[in-house]
Amino acid sequence: MRIDIYTDTVCPWCFLGKRRFDLALGMRPQYEPEVTWRPFELNPDLTPEGADRAAYIATRIGDQERFAETEKSLTALGAAVGIRFRFDLIQRVPNTRRSHLLVAHASRSGLQGEVTDRIMRAYFEEGRDIGEIDELVRLGVELGLSEYETRHALVVRAGQDAVVAAERHAAVLGLTAVPAFVFDRLYTLSGAQEPAALAGVLDRVAGFAVARVKP
């Protein structure tokens, strides 16, 4: 089974969706899917320095009250899967291209999922600026990546063509929101689904695969 998961590292629903997906995999240990984390930049036009979060919210978010309620709801949903959302610690909205380059770099070491989770934890639980190269290098080194190779990859933007190509492919697939799960390049599921629902989808996709190979 192949699963391509499109996310952005500043999307709280993606963080929630990743944790729920991890729980779903734990519920179905008989499956060993090939999981690839794909980029989907929600704010690709932000400058590399990002933006002050308070100013960004004031100018981009129309209904401030509803936004605050959404964050409150996310905090409760996250707590149920071990996420401690600390929106109060976040000072900047980063451009996420560099964080996606780190995820792409980590894939060469088989650490794509771990690095994706660590970046999201750094942003949502610790309020760290994941648009900064030094911060991203520290996160990569925490998980065993070479400091020199990681910094070099981020500075020269290694893998950028692949990131751009993946995002173009997301457009071809008609993806307009994340998280989005693409199973065996045939079936797409959107949203931060509950673990039981994701486990059920894994069962169905496995069943479809068996049906396709039967004579």
C-alpha contacts under 8 A as a table, 3 or more apart, distances in Angstrom:
res1	aa1	res2	aa2	distance
1	M	31	Y	7.83
1	M	32	E	7.31
1	M	33	P	4.71
1	M	34	E	6.23
1	M	183	F	7.24
1	M	184	D	6.07
1	M	205	V	7.89
1	M	206	A	7.07
1	M	209	A	7.97
2	R	33	P	5.49
2	R	34	E	4.76
2	R	35	V	6.10
2	R	183	F	5.83
2	R	184	D	4.77
2	R	185	R	7.53
3	I	33	P	6.66
3	I	34	E	6.09
3	I	35	V	4.83
3	I	36	T	6.35
3	I	181	F	6.62
3	I	182	V	5.56
3	I	183	F	4.65
3	I	184	D	6.07
3	I	185	R	7.69
4	D	35	V	5.91
4	D	36	T	4.86
4	D	37	W	6.00
4	D	38	R	6.52
4	D	181	F	5.87
4	D	182	V	5.06
4	D	183	F	6.61
4	D	185	R	7.81
5	I	35	V	7.37
5	I	36	T	6.20
5	I	37	W	4.94
5	I	38	R	5.63
5	I	179	P	6.87
5	I	180	A	5.70
5	I	181	F	4.60
5	I	182	V	6.30
6	Y	37	W	6.08
6	Y	38	R	4.54
6	Y	39	P	5.63
6	Y	40	F	5.90
6	Y	170	A	7.89
6	Y	178	V	6.23
6	Y	179	P	5.59
6	Y	180	A	5.16
6	Y	181	F	6.53
7	T	11	C	7.28
7	T	14	C	5.70
7	T	37	W	7.23
7	T	38	R	6.37
7	T	39	P	5.66
7	T	40	F	5.39
7	T	41	E	7.83
7	T	178	V	5.44
7	T	179	P	4.99
7	T	180	A	7.00
8	D	11	C	5.37
8	D	14	C	6.73
8	D	39	P	6.11
8	D	40	F	5.25
8	D	41	E	5.61
8	D	42	L	6.65
8	D	96	T	7.36
8	D	178	V	7.28
8	D	179	P	7.79
9	T	12	P	7.99
9	T	14	C	7.40
9	T	15	F	7.60
9	T	96	T	6.65
9	T	99	S	7.16
9	T	100	H	7.67
9	T	116	T	7.30
9	T	119	I	6.85
9	T	120	M	5.69
10	V	93	V	7.77
10	V	94	P	7.84
10	V	96	T	7.32
10	V	120	M	6.99
10	V	123	Y	7.26
10	V	124	F	7.90
11	C	14	C	5.19
11	C	15	F	6.63
11	C	178	V	7.81
12	P	15	F	5.07
12	P	16	L	6.27
12	P	74	L	7.59
12	P	124	F	7.50
13	W	16	L	4.97
13	W	17	G	5.87
13	W	74	L	7.86
13	W	178	V	7.57
13	W	179	P	6.86
13	W	191	G	7.45
13	W	192	A	5.95
14	C	17	G	4.80
14	C	18	K	5.99
14	C	178	V	6.41
14	C	179	P	4.94
14	C	191	G	7.97
14	C	192	A	6.66
15	F	18	K	5.15
15	F	19	R	6.41
15	F	117	D	7.40
15	F	120	M	6.36
16	L	19	R	5.34
16	L	20	R	6.24
16	L	77	L	7.71
16	L	78	G	6.10
16	L	81	V	7.69
16	L	83	I	7.64
16	L	192	A	6.20
17	G	20	R	5.11
17	G	21	F	5.97
17	G	179	P	6.55
17	G	191	G	7.05
17	G	192	A	4.02
17	G	193	Q	6.44
18	K	21	F	4.99
18	K	22	D	6.14
18	K	117	D	7.71
18	K	192	A	7.73
19	R	22	D	5.08
19	R	23	L	6.32
19	R	81	V	6.45
20	R	23	L	5.04
20	R	24	A	6.20
20	R	81	V	6.95
20	R	192	A	7.30
20	R	193	Q	7.09
20	R	194	E	6.12
20	R	195	P	4.94
20	R	198	L	7.95
21	F	24	A	4.92
21	F	25	L	6.29
21	F	193	Q	7.97
21	F	195	P	6.09
21	F	198	L	6.62
22	D	25	L	5.18
22	D	26	G	6.38
23	L	26	G	4.97
23	L	27	M	6.37
23	L	195	P	5.88
24	A	27	M	5.00
24	A	28	R	6.51
24	A	195	P	4.63
24	A	196	A	6.41
24	A	198	L	5.84
24	A	199	A	4.93
25	L	28	R	5.08
25	L	29	P	6.21
25	L	31	Y	7.52
25	L	199	A	6.94
26	G	29	P	5.62
27	M	199	A	6.74
28	R	31	Y	5.98
28	R	199	A	6.63
28	R	202	L	8.00
29	P	32	E	7.16
36	T	112	Q	7.58
36	T	113	G	7.94
37	W	103	V	7.84
37	W	112	Q	6.89
37	W	113	G	6.97
37	W	116	T	7.89
38	R	163	V	7.77
38	R	166	A	6.58
38	R	167	E	7.83
39	P	100	H	6.12
39	P	163	V	6.32
39	P	166	A	6.61
39	P	167	E	6.19
40	F	167	E	5.74
40	F	170	A	7.58
40	F	178	V	7.47
41	E	44	P	5.40
41	E	96	T	6.59
41	E	97	R	7.21
41	E	167	E	7.75
43	N	46	L	5.83
43	N	95	N	6.76
43	N	96	T	7.80
44	P	95	N	6.68
44	P	96	T	7.58
44	P	97	R	7.56
45	D	95	N	7.84
46	L	49	E	7.81
46	L	50	G	5.73
46	L	51	A	7.33
46	L	94	P	7.46
46	L	95	N	5.43
47	T	50	G	5.26
47	T	51	A	7.62
47	T	95	N	6.37
48	P	94	P	7.34
48	P	95	N	5.48
48	P	131	G	7.11
49	E	94	P	6.67
49	E	95	N	6.89
49	E	131	G	6.91
49	E	132	E	7.71
50	G	92	R	6.59
50	G	93	V	5.50
50	G	94	P	4.07
50	G	95	N	5.09
50	G	131	G	7.01
51	A	55	A	7.54
51	A	56	Y	6.43
51	A	92	R	5.49
51	A	93	V	5.17
51	A	94	P	6.38
52	D	55	A	5.44
52	D	56	Y	6.01
52	D	91	Q	6.17
52	D	92	R	4.56
52	D	93	V	6.22
53	R	56	Y	4.89
53	R	57	I	6.05
53	R	90	I	7.17
53	R	91	Q	5.33
53	R	92	R	4.50
53	R	93	V	5.23
54	A	57	I	5.26
54	A	58	A	6.17
54	A	91	Q	7.28
54	A	92	R	7.90
55	A	58	A	5.03
55	A	59	T	6.23
56	Y	59	T	5.37
56	Y	60	R	5.75
56	Y	61	I	7.74
56	Y	93	V	7.47
57	I	60	R	5.25
57	I	61	I	5.11
57	I	64	Q	7.95
58	A	61	I	6.02
58	A	62	G	7.77
58	A	64	Q	7.86
59	T	62	G	7.65
61	I	64	Q	6.32
61	I	67	F	7.46
63	D	66	R	5.44
63	D	67	F	6.27
64	Q	67	F	4.99
64	Q	68	A	6.24
65	E	68	A	5.18
65	E	69	E	6.34
66	R	69	E	5.02
66	R	70	T	6.18
67	F	70	T	5.07
67	F	71	E	6.38
68	A	71	E	5.16
68	A	72	K	6.27
69	E	72	K	4.96
69	E	73	S	6.15
70	T	73	S	5.03
70	T	74	L	6.09
71	E	74	L	4.99
71	E	75	T	6.12
71	E	87	F	7.57
72	K	75	T	5.14
72	K	76	A	6.61
73	S	76	A	5.29
73	S	77	L	6.26
74	L	77	L	4.99
74	L	78	G	5.79
74	L	85	F	7.62
75	T	78	G	5.17
75	T	79	A	6.18
75	T	83	I	7.86
75	T	84	R	6.88
75	T	85	F	5.43
75	T	86	R	7.99
76	A	79	A	5.23
76	A	80	A	6.74
77	L	80	A	5.44
77	L	81	V	7.23
78	G	81	V	5.46
78	G	82	G	6.26
78	G	83	I	4.58
78	G	84	R	6.38
78	G	85	F	6.76
79	A	82	G	5.06
79	A	83	I	5.03
79	A	84	R	5.79
79	A	85	F	7.78
80	A	83	I	7.37
83	I	121	R	7.98
83	I	125	E	7.55
84	R	124	F	7.71
84	R	125	E	5.72
85	F	124	F	5.41
85	F	125	E	5.16
86	R	89	L	5.63
86	R	90	I	7.28
86	R	124	F	5.78
86	R	125	E	5.04
86	R	126	E	6.96
86	R	127	G	7.12
87	F	90	I	5.45
87	F	124	F	6.41
87	F	125	E	7.66
87	F	127	G	7.44
88	D	91	Q	7.92
88	D	127	G	7.94
89	L	125	E	7.79
89	L	126	E	6.64
89	L	127	G	4.61
90	I	93	V	7.83
90	I	123	Y	7.06
90	I	124	F	7.18
90	I	126	E	7.72
90	I	127	G	4.26
90	I	128	R	6.98
90	I	129	D	7.95
91	Q	127	G	6.90
91	Q	129	D	7.91
92	R	129	D	6.62
93	V	129	D	7.95
94	P	129	D	6.75
94	P	130	I	6.51
94	P	131	G	4.90
95	N	98	R	7.46
95	N	131	G	5.75
96	T	99	S	5.23
96	T	100	H	6.36
96	T	130	I	7.33
96	T	131	G	6.00
97	R	100	H	5.20
97	R	101	L	6.30
97	R	131	G	7.78
98	R	101	L	4.91
98	R	102	L	6.31
98	R	131	G	6.25
98	R	132	E	7.82
98	R	133	I	7.28
98	R	154	L	6.43
98	R	157	R	7.67
99	S	102	L	5.03
99	S	103	V	6.40
99	S	119	I	7.39
99	S	130	I	6.47
99	S	131	G	6.62
99	S	136	L	6.85
100	H	103	V	4.98
100	H	104	A	6.18
100	H	163	V	7.28
101	L	104	A	4.98
101	L	105	H	6.08
101	L	153	A	7.61
101	L	154	L	6.50
101	L	157	R	6.83
101	L	158	A	7.04
101	L	159	G	6.32
101	L	160	Q	6.55
101	L	163	V	7.27
102	L	105	H	4.95
102	L	106	A	6.06
102	L	115	V	7.79
102	L	136	L	7.18
102	L	140	G	7.53
102	L	150	T	7.32
102	L	153	A	7.66
102	L	154	L	6.80
103	V	106	A	5.03
103	V	107	S	6.37
103	V	112	Q	5.41
103	V	113	G	8.00
103	V	115	V	6.11
103	V	116	T	6.13
104	A	107	S	5.25
104	A	108	R	7.41
104	A	112	Q	6.99
104	A	159	G	6.57
104	A	163	V	7.75
105	H	108	R	5.85
105	H	109	S	7.72
105	H	112	Q	7.98
105	H	150	T	7.19
105	H	153	A	6.92
105	H	158	A	7.68
105	H	159	G	7.28
106	A	109	S	5.37
106	A	110	G	6.42
106	A	111	L	5.09
106	A	112	Q	5.02
106	A	115	V	6.77
106	A	140	G	7.78
106	A	145	L	7.41
107	S	110	G	4.87
107	S	111	L	5.54
107	S	112	Q	4.60
108	R	111	L	7.54
109	S	112	Q	7.73
109	S	145	L	7.79
111	L	114	E	5.28
111	L	115	V	6.00
112	Q	115	V	5.30
112	Q	116	T	6.09
113	G	116	T	5.12
113	G	117	D	6.25
114	E	117	D	5.23
114	E	118	R	6.16
114	E	143	L	7.71
115	V	118	R	4.94
115	V	119	I	6.06
115	V	139	L	7.65
115	V	140	G	6.83
115	V	143	L	7.26
116	T	119	I	5.32
116	T	120	M	6.35
117	D	120	M	5.22
117	D	121	R	6.13
118	R	121	R	5.04
118	R	122	A	6.07
118	R	139	L	6.96
119	I	122	A	5.11
119	I	123	Y	6.32
119	I	130	I	6.89
119	I	136	L	7.70
119	I	139	L	7.04
120	M	123	Y	5.16
120	M	124	F	5.90
120	M	125	E	7.82
121	R	124	F	5.33
121	R	125	E	5.14
121	R	126	E	6.73
122	A	125	E	5.78
122	A	126	E	4.94
122	A	127	G	6.27
122	A	128	R	5.43
122	A	129	D	7.98
122	A	130	I	7.38
123	Y	126	E	5.72
123	Y	127	G	4.78
123	Y	128	R	5.00
123	Y	129	D	6.55
123	Y	130	I	6.38
124	F	127	G	5.81
124	F	128	R	7.95
128	R	135	E	7.58
129	D	132	E	5.99
129	D	135	E	6.85
130	I	133	I	7.74
130	I	135	E	6.21
130	I	136	L	6.06
131	G	135	E	7.68
131	G	136	L	7.47
132	E	135	E	5.34
132	E	136	L	6.33
133	I	136	L	5.14
133	I	137	V	6.08
133	I	151	R	7.23
133	I	154	L	6.78
133	I	155	V	7.71
134	D	137	V	5.12
134	D	138	R	6.27
134	D	151	R	7.85
135	E	138	R	5.18
135	E	139	L	6.40
136	L	139	L	5.06
136	L	140	G	6.22
137	V	140	G	5.09
137	V	141	V	6.13
137	V	147	E	6.35
137	V	150	T	6.08
137	V	151	R	5.93
138	R	141	V	5.17
138	R	142	E	6.21
138	R	147	E	7.74
139	L	142	E	5.14
139	L	143	L	6.83
140	G	143	L	5.41
140	G	144	G	6.61
140	G	145	L	5.28
140	G	146	S	7.66
140	G	147	E	7.46
140	G	150	T	7.03
141	V	144	G	5.00
141	V	145	L	4.74
141	V	146	S	6.11
141	V	147	E	5.75
142	E	145	L	7.35
145	L	149	E	7.74
145	L	150	T	6.73
146	S	149	E	5.30
146	S	150	T	5.87
147	E	150	T	5.22
147	E	151	R	6.05
148	Y	151	R	5.33
148	Y	152	H	6.07
149	E	152	H	5.07
149	E	153	A	6.06
150	T	153	A	5.13
150	T	154	L	6.33
151	R	154	L	5.20
151	R	155	V	6.04
152	H	155	V	5.15
152	H	156	V	6.04
153	A	156	V	5.55
153	A	157	R	5.60
153	A	158	A	4.84
153	A	159	G	7.85
154	L	157	R	4.85
154	L	158	A	6.50
155	V	158	A	7.86
157	R	160	Q	5.60
159	G	162	A	5.29
159	G	163	V	6.42
160	Q	163	V	5.00
160	Q	164	V	6.23
161	D	164	V	5.17
161	D	165	A	6.07
162	A	165	A	4.97
162	A	166	A	6.06
163	V	166	A	5.16
163	V	167	E	6.32
164	V	167	E	5.18
164	V	168	R	6.24
165	A	168	R	5.06
165	A	169	H	6.16
166	A	169	H	5.00
166	A	170	A	6.26
167	E	170	A	4.96
167	E	171	A	6.53
168	R	171	A	5.10
168	R	172	V	6.41
169	H	172	V	4.87
169	H	173	L	6.21
170	A	173	L	5.03
170	A	174	G	6.36
170	A	175	L	5.44
171	A	174	G	4.97
171	A	175	L	5.68
171	A	176	T	7.41
172	V	175	L	7.62
175	L	178	V	7.73
175	L	180	A	7.38
177	A	180	A	7.00
177	A	190	S	7.44
177	A	191	G	7.89
178	V	190	S	6.64
178	V	191	G	6.33
179	P	190	S	5.98
179	P	191	G	5.30
179	P	192	A	6.40
180	A	188	T	6.89
180	A	189	L	5.75
180	A	190	S	4.33
180	A	191	G	6.18
181	F	188	T	5.54
181	F	189	L	5.05
181	F	190	S	6.17
182	V	185	R	5.75
182	V	186	L	6.85
182	V	187	Y	5.58
182	V	188	T	4.42
182	V	189	L	6.49
183	F	186	L	5.89
183	F	187	Y	5.03
183	F	188	T	6.23
183	F	205	V	7.14
184	D	187	Y	6.80
185	R	188	T	7.96
190	S	193	Q	7.76
193	Q	197	A	6.27
193	Q	198	L	6.27
194	E	197	A	5.27
194	E	198	L	6.32
195	P	198	L	5.07
195	P	199	A	6.07
196	A	199	A	5.01
196	A	200	G	6.21
197	A	200	G	5.09
197	A	201	V	6.37
198	L	201	V	5.00
198	L	202	L	6.28
199	A	202	L	5.05
199	A	203	D	6.43
200	G	203	D	5.09
200	G	204	R	6.34
201	V	204	R	5.02
201	V	205	V	6.06
202	L	205	V	5.22
202	L	206	A	6.10
203	D	206	A	5.17
203	D	207	G	6.16
204	R	207	G	4.94
204	R	208	F	6.16
205	V	208	F	4.99
205	V	209	A	6.24
206	A	209	A	5.12
206	A	210	V	6.41
207	G	210	V	5.18
207	G	211	A	6.27
208	F	211	A	5.04
208	F	212	R	6.19
209	A	212	R	5.16
209	A	213	V	6.63
210	V	213	V	5.49
210	V	214	K	6.40
211	A	214	K	5.32
